[in-house]
């Protein structure tokens, strides 16, 4: 259940970011993520209106998170158990942000651009305690809801600089618009600690059923889930 707890924590943090794209993108963005310990995962973002679904495949586990920003509600689908959980967003978000704490980083919009998968991206550098994260963010792809700490949580960035800095780059994107199609974090020694890169962008209409629990899934409630977001919680 440790991995599940981490995934739940990620999902709650994702909800903290508001929809900032003026134009609504409907479709799927596929991302490949590699952390400093060499662990890799694939993540698919599906966006439709105010609903966002993330399908994650990490360490042999498949988990999907569905967020409804209109209802301020998050669903966690557990394919292996054929179960799902419903979580309100607001209170866990506030607790998670308190635990994360306030931090500062030097954010630089360099003015450099690059075209990735047909989308023009702006370069943003986020610098914190010697660690540097290079972000290439595209406009017109809807809301990026973050990774709940980037490499610092389930993705293995740890606390050696890359993971913490990955969280800073997510914070830096809030309110500025842009969906990151490439992110590379390096520690103070220049070693790469985290990488995320889009592998495919598929615009198109998505069915409503994608944003609901599949037939046959049973609703599951975990007691005292809020504890994991309190200081000292796991």
C-alpha positions as CSV (number, residue, x, y, z in Angstrom):
1,X,0.0,0.0,0.0
2,X,3.0,2.3,0.2
3,X,3.0,2.9,-3.5
4,X,-0.7,3.5,-3.4
5,X,-0.3,6.1,-0.7
6,X,2.3,7.9,-2.7
7,X,0.0,7.9,-5.7
8,X,-2.8,9.3,-3.7
9,X,-0.5,12.1,-2.4
10,X,0.5,12.9,-5.9
11,X,-3.2,13.0,-7.0
12,X,-4.1,15.5,-4.3
13,X,-1.2,17.8,-5.0
14,X,-2.1,17.8,-8.7
15,X,-5.4,19.4,-7.9
16,X,-3.7,22.5,-6.5
17,X,-3.1,24.1,-9.9
18,X,-6.0,26.0,-11.5
19,X,-6.9,25.8,-15.1
20,X,-4.8,28.5,-16.7
21,X,-5.1,27.9,-20.5
22,X,-7.5,30.3,-22.2
23,X,-8.2,27.8,-25.0
24,X,-9.3,24.4,-24.0
25,X,-7.4,21.4,-25.5
26,X,-9.2,18.1,-25.9
27,X,-7.1,15.0,-26.4
28,X,-4.1,13.1,-25.0
29,X,-0.5,13.9,-24.2
30,X,1.8,11.0,-23.6
31,X,4.9,11.6,-21.4
32,X,8.0,9.5,-20.6
33,X,9.5,10.1,-17.2
34,X,12.9,9.0,-15.9
35,X,14.2,9.7,-12.4
36,X,17.7,9.8,-11.0
37,X,17.7,6.2,-9.9
38,X,16.9,5.1,-13.5
39,X,13.3,4.2,-12.7
40,X,11.0,5.0,-15.7
41,X,7.3,5.4,-16.0
42,X,4.8,6.4,-18.7
43,X,2.1,8.9,-18.0
44,X,-0.8,9.8,-20.3
45,X,-2.7,13.1,-19.8
46,X,-6.2,13.1,-21.2
47,X,-8.0,16.4,-21.1
48,X,-11.6,17.3,-21.8
49,X,-13.2,20.5,-20.6
50,X,-12.7,20.7,-16.8
51,X,-11.9,17.0,-16.5
52,X,-8.5,15.6,-16.6
53,X,-7.4,11.9,-16.4
54,X,-3.9,10.7,-15.8
55,X,-2.9,7.1,-16.5
56,X,0.3,6.1,-14.8
57,X,2.4,3.0,-15.2
58,X,5.1,2.8,-12.6
59,X,7.0,-0.2,-11.3
60,X,4.5,-2.6,-12.8
61,X,1.5,-0.9,-11.2
62,X,-1.2,0.8,-13.2
63,X,-3.2,3.6,-11.6
64,X,-5.5,6.2,-13.1
65,X,-6.5,9.5,-11.5
66,X,-9.5,11.5,-12.7
67,X,-10.0,15.1,-11.7
68,X,-13.2,17.0,-12.1
69,X,-12.4,20.7,-11.5
70,X,-16.1,21.6,-11.7
71,X,-17.0,19.4,-8.8
72,X,-13.6,19.8,-7.1
73,X,-13.5,16.0,-6.9
74,X,-10.8,13.4,-7.6
75,X,-11.3,9.7,-8.4
76,X,-8.5,7.2,-8.0
77,X,-8.9,4.0,-10.1
78,X,-7.1,0.9,-9.1
79,X,-7.1,-1.5,-12.0
80,X,-5.6,-4.4,-10.2
81,X,-8.2,-4.4,-7.5
82,X,-11.1,-3.2,-9.7
83,X,-11.8,-0.5,-7.2
84,X,-12.0,3.3,-7.0
85,X,-11.9,6.0,-4.4
86,X,-13.5,9.4,-4.4
87,X,-11.6,12.3,-2.7
88,X,-12.6,15.9,-2.2
89,X,-9.9,18.2,-3.5
90,X,-9.9,21.3,-1.3
91,X,-9.0,20.2,2.2
92,X,-6.2,17.7,1.2
93,X,-4.8,20.3,-1.1
94,X,-4.5,22.9,1.7
95,X,-2.8,20.3,4.0
96,X,-0.5,19.2,1.3
97,X,0.6,22.7,0.4
98,X,1.2,23.4,4.1
99,X,3.4,20.4,4.4
100,X,5.3,21.3,1.2
101,X,6.0,24.7,2.7
102,X,6.8,28.0,1.1
103,X,10.0,28.1,-1.0
104,X,11.7,30.4,-3.4
105,X,13.5,29.8,-6.6
106,X,15.0,31.9,-9.3
107,X,12.7,31.7,-12.4
108,X,14.0,32.9,-15.7
109,X,12.0,33.1,-19.0
110,X,14.9,33.1,-21.4
111,X,13.0,34.1,-24.5
112,X,14.4,31.0,-26.3
113,X,11.9,28.9,-28.2
114,X,11.8,25.4,-29.7
115,X,9.2,23.4,-31.6
116,X,8.4,20.0,-30.0
117,X,5.9,17.7,-31.6
118,X,4.6,20.6,-33.7
119,X,4.1,23.0,-30.7
120,X,6.1,26.1,-30.1
121,X,7.6,25.9,-26.6
122,X,9.2,28.7,-24.5
123,X,12.2,27.9,-22.3
124,X,12.0,28.5,-18.6
125,X,14.9,27.9,-16.2
126,X,14.2,27.3,-12.5
127,X,17.2,27.6,-10.3
128,X,17.3,26.6,-6.6
129,X,20.3,25.9,-4.4
130,X,22.5,25.1,-7.3
131,X,20.1,22.8,-9.0
132,X,18.7,23.8,-12.4
133,X,15.5,22.7,-14.1
134,X,15.1,23.4,-17.8
135,X,11.4,23.5,-18.9
136,X,10.1,23.8,-22.4
137,X,6.4,24.8,-22.1
138,X,3.9,24.9,-24.9
139,X,0.7,27.0,-25.0
140,X,-2.6,25.7,-26.2
141,X,-2.5,22.3,-24.6
142,X,-4.7,22.9,-21.6
143,X,-3.8,22.6,-17.9
144,X,-0.7,20.8,-16.6
145,X,-1.6,19.6,-13.1
146,X,1.8,18.9,-11.9
147,X,3.5,15.7,-10.6
148,X,3.2,16.3,-6.9
149,X,6.9,16.9,-6.3
150,X,8.2,15.8,-9.7
151,X,11.1,13.5,-9.0
152,X,10.9,13.9,-5.3
153,X,8.1,11.5,-4.5
154,X,7.2,8.3,-6.3
155,X,9.5,9.2,-9.2
156,X,12.6,8.7,-7.2
157,X,14.2,12.2,-7.3
158,X,14.8,12.1,-3.6
159,X,16.1,15.1,-1.7
160,X,19.4,15.4,-3.3
161,X,18.3,18.5,-5.3
162,X,16.6,17.1,-8.4
163,X,13.4,16.1,-6.8
164,X,13.0,19.3,-4.7
165,X,13.8,21.4,-7.7
166,X,11.3,19.5,-9.8
167,X,8.6,20.7,-7.3
168,X,9.9,24.2,-7.8
169,X,9.4,24.1,-11.6
170,X,5.9,22.9,-11.1
171,X,5.2,25.9,-8.8
172,X,6.8,28.2,-11.4
173,X,4.3,27.2,-14.1
174,X,1.3,28.1,-12.0
175,X,-0.7,31.0,-13.4
176,X,1.8,31.5,-16.3
177,X,0.2,29.0,-18.8
178,X,2.1,26.4,-20.7
179,X,2.2,22.6,-20.8
180,X,5.7,21.2,-20.3
181,X,6.7,19.0,-23.2
182,X,10.3,18.6,-22.0
183,X,11.7,19.0,-18.5
184,X,15.3,18.2,-17.4
185,X,16.5,18.7,-13.8
186,X,20.2,18.7,-12.9
187,X,21.8,18.9,-9.5
188,X,24.5,21.3,-8.5
189,X,27.2,19.0,-9.9
190,X,25.4,19.0,-13.3
191,X,24.1,15.4,-13.0
192,X,20.7,14.8,-14.5
193,X,18.3,13.8,-11.8
194,X,14.9,14.0,-13.6
195,X,13.7,14.0,-17.1
196,X,10.2,14.2,-18.6
197,X,9.5,14.4,-22.3
198,X,6.4,14.2,-24.4
199,X,6.4,11.4,-26.8
200,X,3.0,11.9,-28.5
201,X,0.2,14.5,-28.7
202,X,-3.1,13.3,-30.0
203,X,-5.8,16.1,-30.3
204,X,-9.3,14.8,-30.7
205,X,-12.7,14.1,-29.1
206,X,-12.7,11.9,-26.0
207,X,-15.7,9.9,-24.7
208,X,-17.3,10.8,-21.4
209,X,-16.8,7.2,-20.2
210,X,-13.1,7.8,-20.0
211,X,-13.7,10.2,-17.1
212,X,-15.9,7.8,-15.0
213,X,-15.2,4.6,-13.1
214,X,-15.5,1.5,-15.4
215,X,-18.4,-0.8,-15.0
216,X,-17.9,-3.4,-12.3
217,X,-15.5,-1.3,-10.2
218,X,-16.4,-1.1,-6.5
219,X,-16.1,2.1,-4.4
220,X,-13.5,1.9,-1.7
221,X,-13.0,4.2,1.3
222,X,-9.7,4.5,3.1
223,X,-9.9,5.7,6.7
224,X,-8.1,8.8,7.9
225,X,-6.5,9.5,4.5
226,X,-6.0,13.1,5.5
227,X,-3.3,12.1,7.9
228,X,-0.9,11.5,5.1
229,X,-0.9,15.2,4.3
230,X,-0.3,16.4,7.8
231,X,3.2,17.3,9.0
232,X,5.1,14.1,9.7
233,X,2.5,12.0,7.8
234,X,3.6,9.4,5.2
